[in-house]
Amino acid sequence: MNDDVAKRMRTEWDQRARENARYYIADRESEGIAFDLSGCRDAYRILEELHPYLRPDMRILEIGCGIGRMLRFFAVIFREVHGFDVAPGMIEQGTEFLARFDNIHLHVGDGTTLAPLIDGSIDVVVSHAVFQHVPDLGVIESYVAEAHRVLVPGGVFKFLVKTERWTHQGDEHDTWHGVEVTRANLDDWVARQGWEFVTAYSADEPTTAWAVLRKPAE
């Protein structure tokens, strides 16, 4: 099931990337300087609460990086930056968009894992406005488990999830209207995967929430 969803995510998001990547990444802020400023703002929002855990010599990974809207800002803060996206078209455009940065590494993901990264090779993992488009809980759970795998002991993972069905969505989940994640889902993943729960709180959009998990220090 996960493989089928991953293939559908890759196909449909690659189509969106080639149609208008910036629009599908940032919607109303897809044009000109607004796109750049939105990346700066969202990078700050993600990192603001994590600052007690952060150092400039760290390695950060973004799941669902698009063309690198936020990676540019991570690159001036951190030693090493990795971006994963399931859509080859996003990574192709990102390679050009980020060409001047030598500390950013882009990867076309397989849709469920963070291969080829090895265990314990990353200090911080983040994901913004990505899981809300995933139509299957198993795929999200797989990514959460993979974040745990690649993090160093003491590393943190901050990610955004959809908590309520969108009013215009209808009854089906697809690669735009993703599945809802409940607090029970989150607690289950924490318990079974060996995370420490740090916090969860409502995001700016009323149907989404942030979660922060930490891999226990040795």
PyMOL CGO cylinders between C-alpha atoms (Angstrom):
from pymol import cmd
from pymol.cgo import CYLINDER

trace = [
    CYLINDER, 0.00, 0.00, 0.00, 2.76, 2.46, 0.93, 0.3, 1, 1, 1, 1, 1, 1,
    CYLINDER, 2.76, 2.46, 0.93, 4.55, 1.79, -2.36, 0.3, 1, 1, 1, 1, 1, 1,
    CYLINDER, 4.55, 1.79, -2.36, 1.37, 2.49, -4.35, 0.3, 1, 1, 1, 1, 1, 1,
    CYLINDER, 1.37, 2.49, -4.35, 0.81, 5.76, -2.52, 0.3, 1, 1, 1, 1, 1, 1,
    CYLINDER, 0.81, 5.76, -2.52, 4.46, 6.74, -2.98, 0.3, 1, 1, 1, 1, 1, 1,
    CYLINDER, 4.46, 6.74, -2.98, 4.23, 6.14, -6.74, 0.3, 1, 1, 1, 1, 1, 1,
    CYLINDER, 4.23, 6.14, -6.74, 1.07, 8.23, -6.94, 0.3, 1, 1, 1, 1, 1, 1,
    CYLINDER, 1.07, 8.23, -6.94, 2.66, 11.01, -4.89, 0.3, 1, 1, 1, 1, 1, 1,
    CYLINDER, 2.66, 11.01, -4.89, 5.69, 11.02, -7.19, 0.3, 1, 1, 1, 1, 1, 1,
    CYLINDER, 5.69, 11.02, -7.19, 3.64, 11.07, -10.40, 0.3, 1, 1, 1, 1, 1, 1,
    CYLINDER, 3.64, 11.07, -10.40, 1.14, 13.73, -9.35, 0.3, 1, 1, 1, 1, 1, 1,
    CYLINDER, 1.14, 13.73, -9.35, 3.60, 16.03, -7.59, 0.3, 1, 1, 1, 1, 1, 1,
    CYLINDER, 3.60, 16.03, -7.59, 6.00, 15.78, -10.51, 0.3, 1, 1, 1, 1, 1, 1,
    CYLINDER, 6.00, 15.78, -10.51, 3.18, 16.93, -12.76, 0.3, 1, 1, 1, 1, 1, 1,
    CYLINDER, 3.18, 16.93, -12.76, 2.53, 19.87, -10.43, 0.3, 1, 1, 1, 1, 1, 1,
    CYLINDER, 2.53, 19.87, -10.43, 6.23, 20.72, -10.35, 0.3, 1, 1, 1, 1, 1, 1,
    CYLINDER, 6.23, 20.72, -10.35, 6.43, 20.87, -14.12, 0.3, 1, 1, 1, 1, 1, 1,
    CYLINDER, 6.43, 20.87, -14.12, 3.17, 22.81, -14.43, 0.3, 1, 1, 1, 1, 1, 1,
    CYLINDER, 3.17, 22.81, -14.43, 4.02, 25.53, -11.88, 0.3, 1, 1, 1, 1, 1, 1,
    CYLINDER, 4.02, 25.53, -11.88, 6.27, 24.49, -8.99, 0.3, 1, 1, 1, 1, 1, 1,
    CYLINDER, 6.27, 24.49, -8.99, 6.21, 27.82, -7.18, 0.3, 1, 1, 1, 1, 1, 1,
    CYLINDER, 6.21, 27.82, -7.18, 2.42, 28.01, -7.18, 0.3, 1, 1, 1, 1, 1, 1,
    CYLINDER, 2.42, 28.01, -7.18, 2.03, 24.55, -5.67, 0.3, 1, 1, 1, 1, 1, 1,
    CYLINDER, 2.03, 24.55, -5.67, 4.70, 25.34, -3.07, 0.3, 1, 1, 1, 1, 1, 1,
    CYLINDER, 4.70, 25.34, -3.07, 3.55, 28.80, -1.99, 0.3, 1, 1, 1, 1, 1, 1,
    CYLINDER, 3.55, 28.80, -1.99, 0.15, 29.46, -3.63, 0.3, 1, 1, 1, 1, 1, 1,
    CYLINDER, 0.15, 29.46, -3.63, -0.57, 33.21, -3.41, 0.3, 1, 1, 1, 1, 1, 1,
    CYLINDER, -0.57, 33.21, -3.41, 3.07, 33.95, -2.59, 0.3, 1, 1, 1, 1, 1, 1,
    CYLINDER, 3.07, 33.95, -2.59, 4.46, 32.24, -5.67, 0.3, 1, 1, 1, 1, 1, 1,
    CYLINDER, 4.46, 32.24, -5.67, 5.55, 35.33, -7.60, 0.3, 1, 1, 1, 1, 1, 1,
    CYLINDER, 5.55, 35.33, -7.60, 8.80, 37.30, -7.41, 0.3, 1, 1, 1, 1, 1, 1,
    CYLINDER, 8.80, 37.30, -7.41, 10.06, 38.58, -4.07, 0.3, 1, 1, 1, 1, 1, 1,
    CYLINDER, 10.06, 38.58, -4.07, 6.98, 37.24, -2.27, 0.3, 1, 1, 1, 1, 1, 1,
    CYLINDER, 6.98, 37.24, -2.27, 8.22, 33.70, -2.88, 0.3, 1, 1, 1, 1, 1, 1,
    CYLINDER, 8.22, 33.70, -2.88, 11.64, 34.50, -1.42, 0.3, 1, 1, 1, 1, 1, 1,
    CYLINDER, 11.64, 34.50, -1.42, 10.17, 36.26, 1.61, 0.3, 1, 1, 1, 1, 1, 1,
    CYLINDER, 10.17, 36.26, 1.61, 7.80, 33.38, 2.30, 0.3, 1, 1, 1, 1, 1, 1,
    CYLINDER, 7.80, 33.38, 2.30, 10.77, 31.03, 2.47, 0.3, 1, 1, 1, 1, 1, 1,
    CYLINDER, 10.77, 31.03, 2.47, 12.54, 33.29, 4.95, 0.3, 1, 1, 1, 1, 1, 1,
    CYLINDER, 12.54, 33.29, 4.95, 9.42, 33.62, 7.11, 0.3, 1, 1, 1, 1, 1, 1,
    CYLINDER, 9.42, 33.62, 7.11, 8.62, 29.91, 7.19, 0.3, 1, 1, 1, 1, 1, 1,
    CYLINDER, 8.62, 29.91, 7.19, 12.24, 28.93, 7.86, 0.3, 1, 1, 1, 1, 1, 1,
    CYLINDER, 12.24, 28.93, 7.86, 12.20, 31.28, 10.84, 0.3, 1, 1, 1, 1, 1, 1,
    CYLINDER, 12.20, 31.28, 10.84, 8.90, 29.89, 12.11, 0.3, 1, 1, 1, 1, 1, 1,
    CYLINDER, 8.90, 29.89, 12.11, 10.22, 26.35, 11.97, 0.3, 1, 1, 1, 1, 1, 1,
    CYLINDER, 10.22, 26.35, 11.97, 13.49, 27.10, 13.72, 0.3, 1, 1, 1, 1, 1, 1,
    CYLINDER, 13.49, 27.10, 13.72, 12.35, 29.69, 16.25, 0.3, 1, 1, 1, 1, 1, 1,
    CYLINDER, 12.35, 29.69, 16.25, 11.20, 27.23, 18.90, 0.3, 1, 1, 1, 1, 1, 1,
    CYLINDER, 11.20, 27.23, 18.90, 14.04, 24.82, 18.22, 0.3, 1, 1, 1, 1, 1, 1,
    CYLINDER, 14.04, 24.82, 18.22, 16.82, 27.28, 19.05, 0.3, 1, 1, 1, 1, 1, 1,
    CYLINDER, 16.82, 27.28, 19.05, 17.77, 25.58, 22.37, 0.3, 1, 1, 1, 1, 1, 1,
    CYLINDER, 17.77, 25.58, 22.37, 18.70, 22.50, 20.32, 0.3, 1, 1, 1, 1, 1, 1,
    CYLINDER, 18.70, 22.50, 20.32, 20.53, 24.25, 17.47, 0.3, 1, 1, 1, 1, 1, 1,
    CYLINDER, 20.53, 24.25, 17.47, 24.19, 24.99, 16.66, 0.3, 1, 1, 1, 1, 1, 1,
    CYLINDER, 24.19, 24.99, 16.66, 25.77, 26.32, 13.44, 0.3, 1, 1, 1, 1, 1, 1,
    CYLINDER, 25.77, 26.32, 13.44, 27.86, 23.16, 12.98, 0.3, 1, 1, 1, 1, 1, 1,
    CYLINDER, 27.86, 23.16, 12.98, 24.76, 20.97, 12.66, 0.3, 1, 1, 1, 1, 1, 1,
    CYLINDER, 24.76, 20.97, 12.66, 23.31, 19.06, 9.70, 0.3, 1, 1, 1, 1, 1, 1,
    CYLINDER, 23.31, 19.06, 9.70, 19.65, 19.74, 8.90, 0.3, 1, 1, 1, 1, 1, 1,
    CYLINDER, 19.65, 19.74, 8.90, 17.28, 17.81, 6.63, 0.3, 1, 1, 1, 1, 1, 1,
    CYLINDER, 17.28, 17.81, 6.63, 13.98, 18.98, 5.14, 0.3, 1, 1, 1, 1, 1, 1,
    CYLINDER, 13.98, 18.98, 5.14, 11.38, 16.43, 4.04, 0.3, 1, 1, 1, 1, 1, 1,
    CYLINDER, 11.38, 16.43, 4.04, 9.42, 17.81, 1.09, 0.3, 1, 1, 1, 1, 1, 1,
    CYLINDER, 9.42, 17.81, 1.09, 11.80, 20.62, 0.18, 0.3, 1, 1, 1, 1, 1, 1,
    CYLINDER, 11.80, 20.62, 0.18, 10.26, 21.54, -3.18, 0.3, 1, 1, 1, 1, 1, 1,
    CYLINDER, 10.26, 21.54, -3.18, 12.72, 23.66, -5.15, 0.3, 1, 1, 1, 1, 1, 1,
    CYLINDER, 12.72, 23.66, -5.15, 14.48, 24.81, -1.98, 0.3, 1, 1, 1, 1, 1, 1,
    CYLINDER, 14.48, 24.81, -1.98, 12.43, 27.80, -0.84, 0.3, 1, 1, 1, 1, 1, 1,
    CYLINDER, 12.43, 27.80, -0.84, 13.59, 27.36, 2.78, 0.3, 1, 1, 1, 1, 1, 1,
    CYLINDER, 13.59, 27.36, 2.78, 16.83, 25.47, 2.16, 0.3, 1, 1, 1, 1, 1, 1,
    CYLINDER, 16.83, 25.47, 2.16, 18.55, 28.69, 1.08, 0.3, 1, 1, 1, 1, 1, 1,
    CYLINDER, 18.55, 28.69, 1.08, 18.02, 30.17, 4.51, 0.3, 1, 1, 1, 1, 1, 1,
    CYLINDER, 18.02, 30.17, 4.51, 19.02, 26.99, 6.31, 0.3, 1, 1, 1, 1, 1, 1,
    CYLINDER, 19.02, 26.99, 6.31, 22.25, 27.03, 4.28, 0.3, 1, 1, 1, 1, 1, 1,
    CYLINDER, 22.25, 27.03, 4.28, 23.46, 30.30, 5.78, 0.3, 1, 1, 1, 1, 1, 1,
    CYLINDER, 23.46, 30.30, 5.78, 22.88, 29.00, 9.32, 0.3, 1, 1, 1, 1, 1, 1,
    CYLINDER, 22.88, 29.00, 9.32, 23.96, 25.35, 9.26, 0.3, 1, 1, 1, 1, 1, 1,
    CYLINDER, 23.96, 25.35, 9.26, 27.08, 23.53, 8.13, 0.3, 1, 1, 1, 1, 1, 1,
    CYLINDER, 27.08, 23.53, 8.13, 25.26, 20.98, 5.98, 0.3, 1, 1, 1, 1, 1, 1,
    CYLINDER, 25.26, 20.98, 5.98, 21.75, 20.98, 4.49, 0.3, 1, 1, 1, 1, 1, 1,
    CYLINDER, 21.75, 20.98, 4.49, 19.83, 18.09, 2.90, 0.3, 1, 1, 1, 1, 1, 1,
    CYLINDER, 19.83, 18.09, 2.90, 16.56, 18.38, 0.99, 0.3, 1, 1, 1, 1, 1, 1,
    CYLINDER, 16.56, 18.38, 0.99, 14.32, 15.46, -0.01, 0.3, 1, 1, 1, 1, 1, 1,
    CYLINDER, 14.32, 15.46, -0.01, 11.41, 15.63, -2.41, 0.3, 1, 1, 1, 1, 1, 1,
    CYLINDER, 11.41, 15.63, -2.41, 9.43, 12.84, -4.04, 0.3, 1, 1, 1, 1, 1, 1,
    CYLINDER, 9.43, 12.84, -4.04, 9.05, 14.81, -7.30, 0.3, 1, 1, 1, 1, 1, 1,
    CYLINDER, 9.05, 14.81, -7.30, 12.02, 14.70, -9.68, 0.3, 1, 1, 1, 1, 1, 1,
    CYLINDER, 12.02, 14.70, -9.68, 10.81, 17.95, -11.24, 0.3, 1, 1, 1, 1, 1, 1,
    CYLINDER, 10.81, 17.95, -11.24, 11.13, 19.77, -7.92, 0.3, 1, 1, 1, 1, 1, 1,
    CYLINDER, 11.13, 19.77, -7.92, 14.70, 18.56, -7.45, 0.3, 1, 1, 1, 1, 1, 1,
    CYLINDER, 14.70, 18.56, -7.45, 15.64, 19.44, -11.04, 0.3, 1, 1, 1, 1, 1, 1,
    CYLINDER, 15.64, 19.44, -11.04, 14.44, 23.01, -10.55, 0.3, 1, 1, 1, 1, 1, 1,
    CYLINDER, 14.44, 23.01, -10.55, 15.98, 23.13, -7.09, 0.3, 1, 1, 1, 1, 1, 1,
    CYLINDER, 15.98, 23.13, -7.09, 19.39, 22.19, -8.46, 0.3, 1, 1, 1, 1, 1, 1,
    CYLINDER, 19.39, 22.19, -8.46, 19.32, 25.35, -10.58, 0.3, 1, 1, 1, 1, 1, 1,
    CYLINDER, 19.32, 25.35, -10.58, 17.66, 27.51, -7.91, 0.3, 1, 1, 1, 1, 1, 1,
    CYLINDER, 17.66, 27.51, -7.91, 20.30, 26.58, -5.31, 0.3, 1, 1, 1, 1, 1, 1,
    CYLINDER, 20.30, 26.58, -5.31, 23.34, 26.36, -7.58, 0.3, 1, 1, 1, 1, 1, 1,
    CYLINDER, 23.34, 26.36, -7.58, 25.39, 28.92, -5.66, 0.3, 1, 1, 1, 1, 1, 1,
    CYLINDER, 25.39, 28.92, -5.66, 25.26, 26.94, -2.39, 0.3, 1, 1, 1, 1, 1, 1,
    CYLINDER, 25.26, 26.94, -2.39, 27.90, 24.27, -1.93, 0.3, 1, 1, 1, 1, 1, 1,
    CYLINDER, 27.90, 24.27, -1.93, 26.54, 22.98, 1.39, 0.3, 1, 1, 1, 1, 1, 1,
    CYLINDER, 26.54, 22.98, 1.39, 23.09, 21.95, 0.10, 0.3, 1, 1, 1, 1, 1, 1,
    CYLINDER, 23.09, 21.95, 0.10, 22.53, 18.35, -1.02, 0.3, 1, 1, 1, 1, 1, 1,
    CYLINDER, 22.53, 18.35, -1.02, 19.32, 17.47, -2.87, 0.3, 1, 1, 1, 1, 1, 1,
    CYLINDER, 19.32, 17.47, -2.87, 17.77, 14.00, -3.08, 0.3, 1, 1, 1, 1, 1, 1,
    CYLINDER, 17.77, 14.00, -3.08, 14.86, 12.56, -5.07, 0.3, 1, 1, 1, 1, 1, 1,
    CYLINDER, 14.86, 12.56, -5.07, 13.12, 10.52, -2.40, 0.3, 1, 1, 1, 1, 1, 1,
    CYLINDER, 13.12, 10.52, -2.40, 11.40, 7.18, -2.89, 0.3, 1, 1, 1, 1, 1, 1,
    CYLINDER, 11.40, 7.18, -2.89, 8.26, 8.40, -1.13, 0.3, 1, 1, 1, 1, 1, 1,
    CYLINDER, 8.26, 8.40, -1.13, 8.57, 6.48, 2.14, 0.3, 1, 1, 1, 1, 1, 1,
    CYLINDER, 8.57, 6.48, 2.14, 12.23, 6.50, 3.27, 0.3, 1, 1, 1, 1, 1, 1,
    CYLINDER, 12.23, 6.50, 3.27, 15.20, 8.83, 3.60, 0.3, 1, 1, 1, 1, 1, 1,
    CYLINDER, 15.20, 8.83, 3.60, 17.63, 6.58, 1.76, 0.3, 1, 1, 1, 1, 1, 1,
    CYLINDER, 17.63, 6.58, 1.76, 20.53, 6.91, 1.05, 0.3, 1, 1, 1, 1, 1, 1,
    CYLINDER, 20.53, 6.91, 1.05, 21.17, 8.73, 4.34, 0.3, 1, 1, 1, 1, 1, 1,
    CYLINDER, 21.17, 8.73, 4.34, 22.78, 6.49, 6.94, 0.3, 1, 1, 1, 1, 1, 1,
    CYLINDER, 22.78, 6.49, 6.94, 21.71, 6.01, 10.54, 0.3, 1, 1, 1, 1, 1, 1,
    CYLINDER, 21.71, 6.01, 10.54, 22.60, 8.84, 12.91, 0.3, 1, 1, 1, 1, 1, 1,
    CYLINDER, 22.60, 8.84, 12.91, 23.85, 11.22, 10.22, 0.3, 1, 1, 1, 1, 1, 1,
    CYLINDER, 23.85, 11.22, 10.22, 21.52, 14.22, 10.78, 0.3, 1, 1, 1, 1, 1, 1,
    CYLINDER, 21.52, 14.22, 10.78, 21.05, 16.59, 13.73, 0.3, 1, 1, 1, 1, 1, 1,
    CYLINDER, 21.05, 16.59, 13.73, 17.70, 18.22, 12.87, 0.3, 1, 1, 1, 1, 1, 1,
    CYLINDER, 17.70, 18.22, 12.87, 14.81, 17.10, 10.63, 0.3, 1, 1, 1, 1, 1, 1,
    CYLINDER, 14.81, 17.10, 10.63, 11.96, 19.42, 9.62, 0.3, 1, 1, 1, 1, 1, 1,
    CYLINDER, 11.96, 19.42, 9.62, 8.91, 19.19, 7.37, 0.3, 1, 1, 1, 1, 1, 1,
    CYLINDER, 8.91, 19.19, 7.37, 6.52, 22.03, 6.53, 0.3, 1, 1, 1, 1, 1, 1,
    CYLINDER, 6.52, 22.03, 6.53, 3.17, 21.73, 4.69, 0.3, 1, 1, 1, 1, 1, 1,
    CYLINDER, 3.17, 21.73, 4.69, 4.04, 18.28, 3.30, 0.3, 1, 1, 1, 1, 1, 1,
    CYLINDER, 4.04, 18.28, 3.30, 2.31, 15.60, 5.35, 0.3, 1, 1, 1, 1, 1, 1,
    CYLINDER, 2.31, 15.60, 5.35, -1.03, 17.41, 4.92, 0.3, 1, 1, 1, 1, 1, 1,
    CYLINDER, -1.03, 17.41, 4.92, -0.89, 16.28, 1.29, 0.3, 1, 1, 1, 1, 1, 1,
    CYLINDER, -0.89, 16.28, 1.29, -0.12, 12.61, 2.02, 0.3, 1, 1, 1, 1, 1, 1,
    CYLINDER, -0.12, 12.61, 2.02, -3.25, 10.43, 1.64, 0.3, 1, 1, 1, 1, 1, 1,
    CYLINDER, -3.25, 10.43, 1.64, -2.12, 7.49, 3.79, 0.3, 1, 1, 1, 1, 1, 1,
    CYLINDER, -2.12, 7.49, 3.79, -1.18, 7.38, 7.48, 0.3, 1, 1, 1, 1, 1, 1,
    CYLINDER, -1.18, 7.38, 7.48, 1.26, 4.54, 6.86, 0.3, 1, 1, 1, 1, 1, 1,
    CYLINDER, 1.26, 4.54, 6.86, 3.41, 6.75, 4.65, 0.3, 1, 1, 1, 1, 1, 1,
    CYLINDER, 3.41, 6.75, 4.65, 3.53, 9.51, 7.26, 0.3, 1, 1, 1, 1, 1, 1,
    CYLINDER, 3.53, 9.51, 7.26, 4.38, 6.95, 9.94, 0.3, 1, 1, 1, 1, 1, 1,
    CYLINDER, 4.38, 6.95, 9.94, 7.20, 5.64, 7.74, 0.3, 1, 1, 1, 1, 1, 1,
    CYLINDER, 7.20, 5.64, 7.74, 8.68, 9.12, 7.40, 0.3, 1, 1, 1, 1, 1, 1,
    CYLINDER, 8.68, 9.12, 7.40, 8.48, 9.67, 11.16, 0.3, 1, 1, 1, 1, 1, 1,
    CYLINDER, 8.48, 9.67, 11.16, 10.31, 6.37, 11.71, 0.3, 1, 1, 1, 1, 1, 1,
    CYLINDER, 10.31, 6.37, 11.71, 12.91, 7.32, 9.10, 0.3, 1, 1, 1, 1, 1, 1,
    CYLINDER, 12.91, 7.32, 9.10, 13.50, 10.66, 10.81, 0.3, 1, 1, 1, 1, 1, 1,
    CYLINDER, 13.50, 10.66, 10.81, 14.23, 8.73, 14.02, 0.3, 1, 1, 1, 1, 1, 1,
    CYLINDER, 14.23, 8.73, 14.02, 16.65, 6.48, 12.14, 0.3, 1, 1, 1, 1, 1, 1,
    CYLINDER, 16.65, 6.48, 12.14, 18.73, 9.23, 10.54, 0.3, 1, 1, 1, 1, 1, 1,
    CYLINDER, 18.73, 9.23, 10.54, 18.86, 11.50, 13.60, 0.3, 1, 1, 1, 1, 1, 1,
    CYLINDER, 18.86, 11.50, 13.60, 21.73, 11.48, 16.03, 0.3, 1, 1, 1, 1, 1, 1,
    CYLINDER, 21.73, 11.48, 16.03, 20.84, 10.75, 19.66, 0.3, 1, 1, 1, 1, 1, 1,
    CYLINDER, 20.84, 10.75, 19.66, 19.39, 13.97, 21.04, 0.3, 1, 1, 1, 1, 1, 1,
    CYLINDER, 19.39, 13.97, 21.04, 18.32, 15.15, 17.56, 0.3, 1, 1, 1, 1, 1, 1,
    CYLINDER, 18.32, 15.15, 17.56, 14.93, 16.77, 17.01, 0.3, 1, 1, 1, 1, 1, 1,
    CYLINDER, 14.93, 16.77, 17.01, 12.17, 16.46, 14.40, 0.3, 1, 1, 1, 1, 1, 1,
    CYLINDER, 12.17, 16.46, 14.40, 9.60, 19.23, 13.86, 0.3, 1, 1, 1, 1, 1, 1,
    CYLINDER, 9.60, 19.23, 13.86, 6.77, 18.64, 11.41, 0.3, 1, 1, 1, 1, 1, 1,
    CYLINDER, 6.77, 18.64, 11.41, 3.36, 19.95, 10.40, 0.3, 1, 1, 1, 1, 1, 1,
    CYLINDER, 3.36, 19.95, 10.40, 0.31, 17.69, 10.13, 0.3, 1, 1, 1, 1, 1, 1,
    CYLINDER, 0.31, 17.69, 10.13, -3.31, 18.10, 9.11, 0.3, 1, 1, 1, 1, 1, 1,
    CYLINDER, -3.31, 18.10, 9.11, -5.64, 17.56, 12.07, 0.3, 1, 1, 1, 1, 1, 1,
    CYLINDER, -5.64, 17.56, 12.07, -9.10, 18.12, 10.54, 0.3, 1, 1, 1, 1, 1, 1,
    CYLINDER, -9.10, 18.12, 10.54, -10.77, 17.40, 7.22, 0.3, 1, 1, 1, 1, 1, 1,
    CYLINDER, -10.77, 17.40, 7.22, -10.85, 20.47, 4.98, 0.3, 1, 1, 1, 1, 1, 1,
    CYLINDER, -10.85, 20.47, 4.98, -14.41, 21.75, 4.45, 0.3, 1, 1, 1, 1, 1, 1,
    CYLINDER, -14.41, 21.75, 4.45, -14.14, 21.67, 0.64, 0.3, 1, 1, 1, 1, 1, 1,
    CYLINDER, -14.14, 21.67, 0.64, -12.48, 18.27, 0.58, 0.3, 1, 1, 1, 1, 1, 1,
    CYLINDER, -12.48, 18.27, 0.58, -15.32, 15.77, 0.32, 0.3, 1, 1, 1, 1, 1, 1,
    CYLINDER, -15.32, 15.77, 0.32, -14.99, 12.20, 1.55, 0.3, 1, 1, 1, 1, 1, 1,
    CYLINDER, -14.99, 12.20, 1.55, -11.80, 11.11, -0.19, 0.3, 1, 1, 1, 1, 1, 1,
    CYLINDER, -11.80, 11.11, -0.19, -8.11, 11.64, 0.55, 0.3, 1, 1, 1, 1, 1, 1,
    CYLINDER, -8.11, 11.64, 0.55, -5.74, 12.28, -2.34, 0.3, 1, 1, 1, 1, 1, 1,
    CYLINDER, -5.74, 12.28, -2.34, -2.31, 13.79, -2.96, 0.3, 1, 1, 1, 1, 1, 1,
    CYLINDER, -2.31, 13.79, -2.96, -3.65, 17.28, -2.31, 0.3, 1, 1, 1, 1, 1, 1,
    CYLINDER, -3.65, 17.28, -2.31, -6.23, 16.61, 0.41, 0.3, 1, 1, 1, 1, 1, 1,
    CYLINDER, -6.23, 16.61, 0.41, -4.17, 14.39, 2.67, 0.3, 1, 1, 1, 1, 1, 1,
    CYLINDER, -4.17, 14.39, 2.67, -5.11, 12.27, 5.65, 0.3, 1, 1, 1, 1, 1, 1,
    CYLINDER, -5.11, 12.27, 5.65, -5.71, 13.65, 9.15, 0.3, 1, 1, 1, 1, 1, 1,
    CYLINDER, -5.71, 13.65, 9.15, -3.29, 12.85, 11.97, 0.3, 1, 1, 1, 1, 1, 1,
    CYLINDER, -3.29, 12.85, 11.97, -4.73, 12.58, 15.48, 0.3, 1, 1, 1, 1, 1, 1,
    CYLINDER, -4.73, 12.58, 15.48, -3.02, 12.97, 18.83, 0.3, 1, 1, 1, 1, 1, 1,
    CYLINDER, -3.02, 12.97, 18.83, -3.59, 9.23, 19.32, 0.3, 1, 1, 1, 1, 1, 1,
    CYLINDER, -3.59, 9.23, 19.32, -1.64, 8.55, 16.10, 0.3, 1, 1, 1, 1, 1, 1,
    CYLINDER, -1.64, 8.55, 16.10, 1.19, 10.74, 17.32, 0.3, 1, 1, 1, 1, 1, 1,
    CYLINDER, 1.19, 10.74, 17.32, 1.28, 9.12, 20.76, 0.3, 1, 1, 1, 1, 1, 1,
    CYLINDER, 1.28, 9.12, 20.76, 1.34, 5.67, 19.14, 0.3, 1, 1, 1, 1, 1, 1,
    CYLINDER, 1.34, 5.67, 19.14, 4.31, 6.58, 16.94, 0.3, 1, 1, 1, 1, 1, 1,
    CYLINDER, 4.31, 6.58, 16.94, 6.17, 8.07, 19.89, 0.3, 1, 1, 1, 1, 1, 1,
    CYLINDER, 6.17, 8.07, 19.89, 5.68, 4.91, 21.96, 0.3, 1, 1, 1, 1, 1, 1,
    CYLINDER, 5.68, 4.91, 21.96, 6.46, 2.36, 19.25, 0.3, 1, 1, 1, 1, 1, 1,
    CYLINDER, 6.46, 2.36, 19.25, 9.36, 4.17, 17.59, 0.3, 1, 1, 1, 1, 1, 1,
    CYLINDER, 9.36, 4.17, 17.59, 11.12, 5.28, 20.77, 0.3, 1, 1, 1, 1, 1, 1,
    CYLINDER, 11.12, 5.28, 20.77, 10.73, 9.06, 20.61, 0.3, 1, 1, 1, 1, 1, 1,
    CYLINDER, 10.73, 9.06, 20.61, 10.57, 11.60, 23.41, 0.3, 1, 1, 1, 1, 1, 1,
    CYLINDER, 10.57, 11.60, 23.41, 7.55, 13.87, 23.00, 0.3, 1, 1, 1, 1, 1, 1,
    CYLINDER, 7.55, 13.87, 23.00, 8.53, 17.55, 23.25, 0.3, 1, 1, 1, 1, 1, 1,
    CYLINDER, 8.53, 17.55, 23.25, 5.42, 19.52, 22.26, 0.3, 1, 1, 1, 1, 1, 1,
    CYLINDER, 5.42, 19.52, 22.26, 2.47, 19.82, 19.89, 0.3, 1, 1, 1, 1, 1, 1,
    CYLINDER, 2.47, 19.82, 19.89, 0.46, 22.96, 19.20, 0.3, 1, 1, 1, 1, 1, 1,
    CYLINDER, 0.46, 22.96, 19.20, -1.95, 24.49, 16.71, 0.3, 1, 1, 1, 1, 1, 1,
    CYLINDER, -1.95, 24.49, 16.71, -0.43, 26.16, 13.66, 0.3, 1, 1, 1, 1, 1, 1,
    CYLINDER, -0.43, 26.16, 13.66, -1.59, 29.38, 11.99, 0.3, 1, 1, 1, 1, 1, 1,
    CYLINDER, -1.59, 29.38, 11.99, -4.09, 27.45, 9.89, 0.3, 1, 1, 1, 1, 1, 1,
    CYLINDER, -4.09, 27.45, 9.89, -6.86, 26.06, 12.15, 0.3, 1, 1, 1, 1, 1, 1,
    CYLINDER, -6.86, 26.06, 12.15, -6.79, 22.60, 10.55, 0.3, 1, 1, 1, 1, 1, 1,
    CYLINDER, -6.79, 22.60, 10.55, -3.05, 21.99, 11.09, 0.3, 1, 1, 1, 1, 1, 1,
    CYLINDER, -3.05, 21.99, 11.09, -0.70, 21.50, 14.02, 0.3, 1, 1, 1, 1, 1, 1,
    CYLINDER, -0.70, 21.50, 14.02, 3.01, 21.32, 14.72, 0.3, 1, 1, 1, 1, 1, 1,
    CYLINDER, 3.01, 21.32, 14.72, 4.66, 18.44, 16.53, 0.3, 1, 1, 1, 1, 1, 1,
    CYLINDER, 4.66, 18.44, 16.53, 8.19, 18.32, 17.93, 0.3, 1, 1, 1, 1, 1, 1,
    CYLINDER, 8.19, 18.32, 17.93, 9.81, 15.00, 18.83, 0.3, 1, 1, 1, 1, 1, 1,
    CYLINDER, 9.81, 15.00, 18.83, 13.28, 14.22, 20.14, 0.3, 1, 1, 1, 1, 1, 1,
    CYLINDER, 13.28, 14.22, 20.14, 15.38, 11.11, 19.73, 0.3, 1, 1, 1, 1, 1, 1,
    CYLINDER, 15.38, 11.11, 19.73, 16.58, 10.21, 23.23, 0.3, 1, 1, 1, 1, 1, 1,
    CYLINDER, 16.58, 10.21, 23.23, 20.18, 11.07, 24.01, 0.3, 1, 1, 1, 1, 1, 1,
    CYLINDER, 20.18, 11.07, 24.01, 22.46, 8.16, 24.80, 0.3, 1, 1, 1, 1, 1, 1,
]
cmd.load_cgo(trace, "trace")
